[in-house]
Amino acid sequence: MNLPREIQSFISEKVELENYCLPHFYPELNSFEDFQIGYKINGVSGKKETGDADGDFKENWFVICSGYASDPFFIDITEIDKGFPVYFSWHGAGKWIAIKVAENINDFSKKLRFLKDLETENNNIQEEFRKTFDMNNEFWLEVYHGYEEEEEVYSDHQSPTENEKRIQEIRKELKDLDKNKEKGKIELKRYLISKRELENEIKELT
């Protein structure tokens, strides 16, 4: 697939965030179609799973990155004149409900870089977040709550729970799994099964 320049630039930048809801996994430009598996394509049968009914994943949608639990961020490839607004949907809810999280892909990239700087500098993320993001947007509100929970743990000087330790381990396993797939060290079916098992474990632990 010949990706528009804006999308290529976004994917190449690969801004990975610590917040559970935010982007952490990105496709490789030379295997962009593989990243659509589990969203537009059935991982077992290889058949398309798109449709026009309410709650279907639309044919024009393409996933450009995903969060820790594979919740997708996607664009509508036909919205080039709008600069590709970015949408988000919760994974595993039974239907896909698109939530607009940025007016265009460049705006989304700026938001992620801003949050990356906050995470790196360990500033008061909550205060800066409230100044910058739309707290009436259900996605950004969820992101805010994620930072709020992290701050509570940090301020209480609590050691990570066993569940939190395991979640960190799973995140590393997911990264290693993606690397092995990209290098051809694991067959696609085994990759999809393993990824689904790890994602389900994260959901059970949170």
C-alpha positions in Angstrom: 0.0 0.0 0.0 1.3 3.4 -1.0 0.9 5.4 2.2 0.5 9.2 2.2 3.6 11.1 3.4 1.9 12.3 6.6 1.1 8.8 7.7 4.6 7.5 6.8 6.1 10.3 8.9 3.9 9.6 11.9 4.7 5.9 11.8 8.4 6.5 11.4 8.5 8.7 14.5 7.2 5.9 16.7 6.4 8.0 19.8 5.9 5.4 22.6 4.1 6.5 25.8 4.0 4.9 29.2 0.3 5.6 29.8 -1.7 2.4 29.3 -4.2 4.0 26.8 -1.7 5.8 24.6 0.2 4.5 21.6 2.9 1.9 22.2 2.9 -0.4 19.2 3.5 0.8 15.6 3.5 -1.0 12.2 6.6 -1.3 10.1 6.2 0.7 6.8 7.1 -2.3 4.8 4.5 -4.5 6.5 1.7 -2.0 7.1 -1.0 -4.4 6.0 0.1 -7.0 8.6 -0.7 -4.5 11.3 -4.4 -4.5 10.2 -4.8 -8.1 11.3 -7.2 -8.4 14.2 -9.0 -5.2 13.1 -9.7 -5.4 9.3 -8.5 -8.9 8.8 -9.3 -12.2 10.7 -6.0 -13.5 12.1 -7.0 -17.1 11.6 -8.9 -17.2 8.3 -7.2 -14.2 6.7 -10.6 -12.9 5.5 -11.6 -9.3 5.7 -13.8 -8.3 8.6 -15.0 -4.9 7.4 -18.5 -3.7 6.9 -20.8 -0.7 6.6 -23.2 -1.6 9.5 -23.1 0.3 12.8 -20.2 -1.0 14.9 -18.3 -2.6 11.9 -14.7 -1.7 11.2 -15.0 0.3 8.0 -13.1 -0.6 4.8 -11.6 2.9 4.6 -10.2 2.7 8.2 -6.5 1.9 8.7 -4.8 1.3 12.0 -1.7 3.5 12.5 -0.7 2.4 16.0 -2.2 0.8 19.1 -2.0 0.9 22.9 -0.8 -1.7 25.3 -4.0 -3.8 25.0 -4.1 -3.4 21.2 -6.8 -0.6 21.3 -6.4 0.9 17.9 -5.8 4.4 16.7 -6.8 4.7 13.1 -7.5 7.1 10.2 -10.0 7.2 7.3 -7.9 7.0 4.2 -10.5 9.1 2.3 -10.1 12.1 4.6 -7.0 13.4 3.0 -8.5 16.8 2.6 -8.9 17.1 6.4 -5.3 16.1 7.0 -6.4 12.6 8.3 -8.3 13.1 11.6 -7.3 10.4 14.1 -9.8 8.1 15.8 -9.7 5.6 18.7 -11.8 2.7 19.7 -11.7 0.2 22.6 -10.7 -3.3 21.5 -12.9 -6.3 22.4 -16.1 -4.3 23.1 -18.1 -6.2 20.6 -18.3 -3.3 18.2 -16.1 -0.5 17.0 -17.1 3.0 18.2 -14.9 5.7 16.7 -13.9 8.5 19.1 -12.1 11.4 17.4 -8.9 12.1 19.4 -7.2 14.7 17.1 -8.3 16.9 14.2 -5.5 15.7 12.0 -2.5 13.3 12.2 0.0 16.2 12.6 -2.0 17.5 15.6 -2.1 14.0 17.0 1.7 13.7 16.6 2.2 17.0 18.5 0.0 15.8 21.3 2.0 12.6 21.7 5.3 14.5 21.7 4.0 16.9 24.3 3.0 14.0 26.6 6.3 12.2 25.9 8.1 15.3 27.1 6.0 15.5 30.3 6.6 11.8 31.0 10.3 12.2 30.5 10.7 15.3 32.6 8.4 13.9 35.3 6.5 17.2 35.6 3.1 17.6 37.1 1.5 15.8 34.3 -2.1 16.1 35.6 -1.9 19.9 35.8 -0.4 20.3 32.4 -2.8 17.8 30.9 -5.8 19.7 32.1 -4.5 22.9 30.5 -3.9 21.3 27.2 -6.5 18.5 26.5 -10.2 18.4 26.1 -11.5 16.9 29.4 -14.9 16.4 27.8 -13.5 13.9 25.3 -14.0 10.5 26.8 -10.7 9.2 25.4 -8.5 12.0 26.8 -10.4 11.8 30.1 -9.5 8.2 30.3 -5.8 9.0 29.6 -6.0 11.6 32.4 -7.3 9.1 34.9 -4.4 6.8 33.9 -1.9 9.5 34.8 -3.9 10.2 38.0 -3.6 6.6 39.1 0.2 6.5 38.3 0.6 9.7 40.4 -1.2 8.2 43.3 1.1 5.1 43.3 4.2 7.3 43.0 3.1 9.8 45.8 2.4 6.9 48.2 5.8 5.4 47.5 4.2 2.1 47.1 6.1 -0.8 45.7 4.5 -2.3 42.6 2.0 -5.0 43.2 2.4 -8.5 41.8 -0.2 -7.7 39.1 1.7 -4.5 38.2 4.9 -6.4 37.9 3.3 -9.0 35.7 1.8 -6.3 33.5 5.2 -4.8 32.9 6.5 -8.3 32.1 3.7 -8.8 29.6 4.4 -5.5 27.9 8.0 -6.6 27.3 6.8 -9.9 26.0 4.5 -8.2 23.6 7.4 -6.0 22.3 9.6 -9.1 21.9 6.8 -10.9 20.1 6.4 -8.1 17.6 10.2 -8.0 17.0 10.2 -11.8 16.4 7.3 -11.4 13.9 9.1 -8.6 12.1 12.2 -10.7 11.8 10.3 -13.8 10.6 11.2 -15.8 13.7 7.6 -16.8 14.5 4.8 -17.9 12.2 1.8 -15.6 11.9 -0.8 -17.9 13.5 1.4 -18.5 16.5 2.1 -14.8 16.8 -1.6 -14.0 16.8 -2.5 -16.6 19.3 0.3 -15.6 21.7 -0.5 -11.9 21.3 -4.2 -12.5 22.1 -3.3 -14.6 25.2 -1.0 -11.9 26.5 -3.6 -9.1 25.8 -6.3 -11.1 27.6 -4.0 -11.6 30.6 -3.5 -7.8 30.8 -7.2 -7.2 30.8 -7.7 -9.8 33.6 -5.0 -8.1 35.7 -6.4 -4.5 35.3 
